[in-house]
Structure formats: C-alpha cells, structure tokens
Amino acid sequence: MSKPLSDPREGRPGLNRRTLFAGASTAGALAAAATLIPRAQPTAVTPAEPRPAPEKGGGYSLSDHVKQYYKTTQI
C-alpha cells in the first residue's frame, strides 16, 4: 500500500504564496535598480577660483545668486 501524501507546508512553514510574491517583487526591484546604477555618470566638480580679498574690508559682493534672490523677493 502507498503512503498517504503529507502536507507540503510541513517542511517549509514560512513559504506561502504571499511570501513568494513579496520575494519576487523585491528581487525585481533590486534588478531594476542594479540596471540603472551603472548609467549614472559622476559629474566632475571643478573648484572655483578663489576671489581676491576686498581692499576696503567687508566681504559682501553682489553675485548672481544674490541678484536672483532679490528678484524673488520683489512684490
């Protein structure tokens, strides 16, 4: 006589459909991220030349980003 079939979940208590799909989606997300990472090109940062010290003291200069800020504060 043949042996009765045992419950397939006996040997693997944590393996079910929900766990399988969660693992598959995690693996898919990791694979997608791994394909995008090599495409990212590092940008070369060139250091700006230091400006000479002001002759009469102070250190404020009306630079482009300051002018842009002033434009945004106008009513």
Buried (B, 14 or more C-beta within 10 A) or exposed (E): EEEEEEEEEEEEEEEEEEEEEEEEEEEEEEEEEEEEEEEEEEEEEEEEEEEEEEEEEEEEEEEEEEEEEEEEEEE
